Amino acid sequence: MAKWVGVDVGETSVRVALVHATFRQTSVEMVREEPIAEHGSASAALRSAIIGLKADSFGSAVGGTRAFLRVLRLPKAAQKELG
């Protein structure tokens, strides 16, 4: 059914996991790890880690000092367009 890509941005590496979720079961199809030092930046390591992945959704984990949260309030018409 649904395929998710989970992203973990750490101090030294970026890890991604492709997870396949069905009604009764969840399985990890693939895991990749890219060292940030080899790519020069976390964004370059992330780009390298997700090449070729096809998924319905993405989720991420980022350390608290490097993250922020913004709540968006959308009108109902815009919510319907987004799905």
N, C-alpha and C positions, 0 to 999 in steps of 0.2 A: 504494500500500500504506500505509505509515506516514507520518504528517505530524508534524513536529517544529516547535516554536517555540524558537528560540535567543534568549536575552536577554543583552544586554551593558549593564551599568550602569556608566557612565563618570562622570567628574568633572562634566561639563556637560550630558550628555544620556543618555537611555535609548534603545537601539536594539533592535528585534526583527526577526527574519527568520522567515518561514514556509517550511520546507523539506519537499519531498515526496520520499521515498525509496522506490524500487522495487528489485527484485532486481538489476537491471543499471545503474541510473542514479539520480542524485540531481539535483534541480533546485530552485532558489530561486523560490518563487512570489510572494513579496511581502517588501518591506523597509520598515520604518517607523522614524522617529527623532523623539523628543519631547524638546525642551529642558527641563531640570529647572527653570530659572529661570521659565519660563512657567507652571509648575504648582505651584511652591512647595516641592515635595519629590520625591525620587526615586520614592517609592511612588505618588504621584499621577500622575507622568509615566508610570510603568509601567502603571498602571490604564488610562490613556488610550491607550497604545500597543497593548494587547492586546484592546481592545474588539472583539468580533465575531470573534475568531480561534477556529477549531476545530482542535484538534490532539490527537494521541494521547499526546505526551510534551513535556516542557519541559526545556530545558537553559539554564544561565546562566554568565556570566563576570562576576566581581566582583573588584576590586582586592584584593591580598593583605592590606592593612591593614584592609579592611572585611569580611573573610570569616572564617568558622570552619567547622570540620568536626566532625561528631559521628557516631560509628559506633554503629549500633543492632544489637544482637544479638536476634533474634526466635526464639521456639520454632518448630519445623517446622510445627505446626498453623497458626500465625499466618501463616507464609510462604505456605502453600497458599491461605489465604483472600485474601491480597493479590494473588495471581496470578502 
